[in-house]
Every structure is written in C-alpha cells, then in structure tokens.
Amino acid sequence: MASDKKISLGNTFFAGIWKENPVFALLLGMCPTLAVTTTVGAALTMGASVIFVLICSNIVISMMRNLLKPHLRILMFTLTISTFVTIADLSLKAFLPDMSTKLGPFIPLIIVNCLIICRAEACASKNGIVISIVDAIGNGLGFTLALSILAAIRELLSTGEILGFTILANTETGGWYTPWAGMAMPVGAFVTLGLLLGVVNLINKKKA
Amino acid sequence: MIKNFIEKSWLLIVASLVFGLLLAGTNEKLGPMIKKQQALKFSKLAGNMIEGADKFEIVSEEPVKIKSAKGKDIEVKSLKKGVDKDGKILGWAFEAVGSGFADKIKLVIAVDAKFETIKGFGVLLSNETPGFGDKIGKPDHKFVTQFAGTPAEDLTLSKIGDYGKVDTEIVAISGATITSNAVVSIFNTYIGQVKAALKEKGLL
C-alpha cells in the first residue's frame, strides 16, 4: 500500500513537470506565458506567485471538496483563487515594488488563469490534501520552468543579458551583438513558444 | 424557502466572510508598507536628480489643480520640495501623468529651486514598447539625460539633432516618436502651470 501511494505521488509530481506540463502539453495559461516572458526575473516572479496561489487554493479546495455543491463549484474556486491572488499581489507591491510595476495587470489576472482552475477541478476537488499539494508543486514548477525557458531565450536575444549578466556583448556598450528588438515584443513570444512546442513534440514523438 | 437557500449557499457565505477577513487583515498589514514603498520610489527618483536633497516634503495640503492639454482639470500629485539637512530648498519635484503609446506614463519631474532649469525626470509607471519606448525608463539613456539642465520653458521635439546640446529642443528616441512626444507634452502641460501655481502661493 505504502509503495502504491509513493508511486502515485511521484507520478503526480512529474506529470506536472513534463507529461502534463501546463504550458507545453496542456497549453494552459497562455496569457502570462506570452506577456511576462520578456525577462527571466519577471518569469520567475510570476512562477513563484502562481506556485503560491496554486498550493493555497489546492489546499483549501481539497479541504472543502466534500462540501462542494456542483452548481457552486466554479464560484467557490474563483472566490478562493481570487483571495490568494490578491494576497500575492499586495505582497509583491509591498516587498518587490519594481517587479510589481513590471508585471502590471498580469498578477491580478492569475485569478482567471485556467491552469489554476484546471488543477482545482481536475485534482484538488477529487483528491486528498497531500496529493493536491504535490500536484500543485509539480504543476507550479512545470509552469515556472516553461516560463523561464521562454524568458531566457527571449531575454538573451533581445538584450544580450540574462538576469543582469552580460552573455552577448551589446552594440550599445561597444560589443558585437545587435539586440533583436522583436524578441522583446509579442511577436517574439509567439515565435519562441511555437518553436519550443515543436521541440517538445519532437522529443515526445521520438520517445514514443 | 429560506432554509433551502441557506442549505445551498452556506458554504459560500461562510467562505466569503473568512476570505474577506483574511484580505482585510493582509491589507491592514501591507497597506502602510505599500504607501511607504511608493513614497520611497518617488524620493529615490527625485533624490537622484536633486543632488544633496535630504528629504522631500509636501508643499501644501491643498491640492494644486492644473488644466490638461485637453482642458480637463487634473490634480498635481505629491508636489514636494527637496530640502537639505538645514532646511534649504534645493529643488522641486512632482508627479506628472500623460498618455503614452500604450498606456499612461507617470513621471517624476524635478526642477531646481528657482524653477528655472529642469533637473530631469524619472519614470514611475510606463508600459511603452520594449526595446523602443521603454528607453525612457533607463536613467542613463541619452534621451533621458538631455533633459537635465534644460530651461523650464515650453519644449519642442525634433527627430534629428544633437542629444548633447542643452536647449529646449528635445531629440526624440528613434522608433519611439509617440513616446518621446508624450514625455515632452507632459513637461509642457505641467512645467508652466506648476510654476504659476507655486508663484501664486508665494513660494517662488
């Protein structure tokens, strides 16, 4: 019995990171994926906020799963999620004001991020607290990982820097690399995401 | 009927109450910190431009009202004087808002004690195009530095010119004419009217 449970916990965790990665496999939460991946810092902050909201909402929803009535389900999910998102938003404003202005409306928009509603509906409202927490961490990390990869590529090509470290010497400071402005704009997000999805599909195909 | 109603929705009512209290508590705790951070950001930006300023004090409790370019009444927020340790006024700083390319642009504008030369500006809030318009947020970009030392008069924007020359002609960021224009028009809206308002109060 014990080993059964362990396997299912591990599966739940890794499913969120690769097989059912919210961005690369399920294509959930595209709005922050495309909008806040201009820099790695922003992507990591976004990821951390999503992990926090996801864990808290999964815990609360898992605890009240037996009380949920079908017709009030979505309403309860949204209420729970919006509470934790507001807390995350206020905390960012108080402790990381620069990041908060940079992320702008995208933190409050986590409320309508379908990734979190999806986990509430698919996992937390059907499973116990432990599985729900593991599921939240797995999916949250999967989301953060996907955002960070996308952001690293875009930040490198659009500024030549990653997290403030110069990788490609910029022409503005006398180097050889001409910043690719398109990468910092929405078009860069779409192109990079498309190519990454292609790579992920290729890997999955080879594996199968 | 009421029993039926309560039976179906008690969880929602209880949850709303609990979450509401939770949010009220968070807001109570973090609210003052958020206000402090905003004031700190203003002082930091303004302090970079007005050298030697020890702190920034609100000029008057009564809000200063000016007319926007479209003739609307707008309030000048946090019109502050930068003073050194002895209380000598070193310069003035205030928040200025205008429409940019994508969103509102919120600036801190700093001028010298006599309100004759502009010390520069800092960006509190902007959502301009990355790689183009967002250069206004980089304090060492040549577009931003050219404002320092400019006479506090009506500014004009030109697309070609010398960034190094200090005069009322502001040279635009290439590829971001609308953003450059927005910054210049924020200056033109605020500088003259704030100066007049300060004169009226007998502070200049």
Contacts between the chains, C-beta under 8 A, distances in Angstrom:
chain1	res1	chain2	res2	distance
A	38	B	130	5.7
A	64	B	11	6.7
A	64	B	15	7.7
A	67	B	11	5.2
A	68	B	11	7.4
A	69	B	8	6.4
A	69	B	11	7.5
A	71	B	8	7.8
A	72	B	8	7.3
A	72	B	9	7.0
A	72	B	11	6.9
A	72	B	12	5.8
A	75	B	12	6.5
A	76	B	11	6.8
A	76	B	12	6.6
A	76	B	15	6.5
A	79	B	12	7.3
A	79	B	15	5.9
A	79	B	16	6.6
A	79	B	19	6.3
A	80	B	15	7.3
A	80	B	19	7.2
A	83	B	19	4.1
A	83	B	22	6.2
A	83	B	23	6.1
A	86	B	23	5.7
A	86	B	26	7.5
A	87	B	22	7.4
A	87	B	23	7.1
A	87	B	26	5.1
A	90	B	26	5.6
A	90	B	27	6.4
A	90	B	30	4.7
A	90	B	31	8.0
A	90	B	34	7.0
A	91	B	26	7.8
A	91	B	30	6.5
A	93	B	30	7.3
A	93	B	34	4.7
A	93	B	37	7.0
A	94	B	30	4.3
A	94	B	33	4.0
A	94	B	34	5.0
A	94	B	37	6.4
A	95	B	33	7.8
A	97	B	34	7.8
A	97	B	37	4.4
A	97	B	38	7.3
A	97	B	41	6.2
A	101	B	124	7.9
A	101	B	125	5.9
A	104	B	127	6.5
A	158	B	130	7.2
A	158	B	131	6.4
A	179	B	131	6.8
A	181	B	130	7.4
A	181	B	131	3.4
A	181	B	132	6.8
A	184	B	130	3.6
A	184	B	131	4.6
A	185	B	129	6.8
A	185	B	130	6.1
A	185	B	131	6.8
